[in-house]
Amino acid sequence: MPSTIERSGKYAQDTWEKVHDSAVESYGEGERAHRTAFAALKHTHEKVGDHWEPKPDGRKGPSDDRALDPDAAEREGGTSTGGVDVVGHTKDELLARARELDVKGRSRMTKQELGEAIKKANDRATAQARQADAG
């Protein structure tokens, strides 16, 4: 189980594990099973910093292009915001999160660009958490 999920709540862990196990039965162990599990997780959770949290207000649905169709993303490239819910959040909600993270240039960014900037901040938080876990 990826470390970001290990740092998440039981619901996120159970969701990822259940879908991953099923995907392994269908596709075998590997990248496709992981992609499938993350796509399912992105329907109920979003990445916040170094872990996954349930989407607010019980919202459900895909977070980004890759969560819409993980297999198509492999063929066509797709866009991933690493679990940042650009589909379910308004631009104002993404701007507020970017403000909290002190993202530079946020007022000129599109909704997709805000999601990508927040993803980068989340990736930094994950890297720091992994260093702390290792050290």
C-alpha positions in Angstrom: 0.0 0.0 0.0 1.4 3.4 -0.9 2.6 5.6 2.0 0.1 8.3 1.2 -2.7 5.8 1.8 -1.0 4.5 4.9 -1.1 8.0 6.3 -4.8 8.3 5.4 -8.0 7.2 7.3 -9.4 3.7 7.4 -12.0 4.5 4.7 -9.4 5.5 2.2 -7.2 2.5 3.1 -10.2 0.1 2.7 -11.3 1.7 -0.5 -7.8 1.5 -2.1 -7.1 -2.1 -0.8 -10.5 -3.5 -1.9 -10.2 -2.1 -5.5 -6.5 -2.9 -5.8 -7.1 -6.5 -4.8 -9.9 -6.8 -7.3 -7.8 -5.2 -10.0 -4.9 -7.6 -9.3 -7.3 -10.5 -9.9 -8.4 -8.9 -13.2 -5.1 -7.4 -14.5 -2.4 -8.9 -12.4 -0.1 -7.0 -10.0 1.4 -3.9 -11.4 0.8 -0.4 -12.7 -2.7 -1.0 -14.1 -3.9 -2.3 -10.8 -2.5 0.7 -8.9 -4.0 3.1 -11.5 -7.4 1.5 -11.1 -7.2 1.7 -7.3 -6.2 5.3 -7.4 -8.9 6.2 -9.9 -11.5 4.6 -7.6 -10.1 6.4 -4.6 -10.3 9.8 -6.4 -14.1 9.3 -6.7 -14.5 9.5 -2.9 -11.3 11.2 -1.6 -8.9 13.9 -2.5 -5.3 14.3 -1.8 -4.6 17.0 0.9 -0.9 17.4 1.6 0.7 14.0 2.3 -2.6 12.0 2.7 -6.1 11.4 1.4 -9.3 12.8 2.9 -12.9 12.2 2.1 -14.4 14.7 -0.3 -16.3 17.4 1.5 -20.1 17.2 1.8 -20.1 13.6 0.7 -19.4 14.6 -2.9 -18.5 11.7 -5.2 -17.2 11.6 -8.7 -14.0 11.8 -10.6 -11.3 14.3 -9.6 -9.6 14.7 -13.0 -9.3 13.3 -16.5 -7.4 10.2 -15.4 -10.0 9.3 -12.7 -12.7 9.6 -15.4 -11.1 6.8 -17.4 -7.7 5.5 -16.2 -7.3 3.2 -19.3 -8.0 6.0 -21.8 -5.5 8.2 -19.9 -2.8 5.6 -20.6 -3.6 5.6 -24.3 -4.2 9.3 -24.8 -2.1 10.9 -22.1 -4.9 12.3 -19.9 -4.4 14.9 -17.3 -3.9 14.1 -13.7 -3.9 16.5 -10.8 -2.7 13.8 -8.4 -6.0 13.6 -6.5 -6.8 17.3 -6.3 -10.5 17.5 -7.1 -10.6 20.0 -10.0 -13.9 18.6 -11.2 -15.7 18.8 -7.9 -14.4 22.2 -6.6 -15.1 25.6 -7.9 -12.3 27.9 -9.0 -12.9 30.0 -5.9 -12.4 26.9 -3.7 -9.2 26.0 -5.5 -8.0 29.6 -5.2 -8.7 29.5 -1.4 -6.6 26.3 -1.1 -3.8 27.8 -3.3 -3.9 30.9 -1.1 -3.4 28.7 2.0 -0.5 27.1 0.3 0.9 30.5 -0.8 1.0 29.5 -4.5 2.5 32.3 -6.4 0.6 33.7 -9.4 -2.6 32.0 -8.4 -4.9 34.9 -9.3 -4.0 34.5 -13.0 -4.3 30.7 -13.1 -7.1 28.7 -14.7 -8.9 26.0 -12.7 -6.6 23.3 -14.2 -3.5 25.3 -13.5 -4.6 25.8 -9.8 -5.1 22.0 -9.5 -1.6 21.4 -10.9 -0.1 23.9 -8.6 -1.8 22.4 -5.6 -0.6 18.9 -6.7 3.0 20.2 -6.7 2.5 21.5 -3.1 1.0 18.1 -2.1 3.9 16.3 -3.8 6.3 18.4 -1.7 4.4 17.5 1.5 4.5 13.8 0.5 8.2 13.9 -0.1 8.8 15.6 3.3 6.6 12.9 5.0 8.5 10.1 3.3 11.8 11.6 4.4 10.5 11.8 8.0 9.3 8.2 7.8 12.7 7.0 6.6 14.7 9.1 9.0 
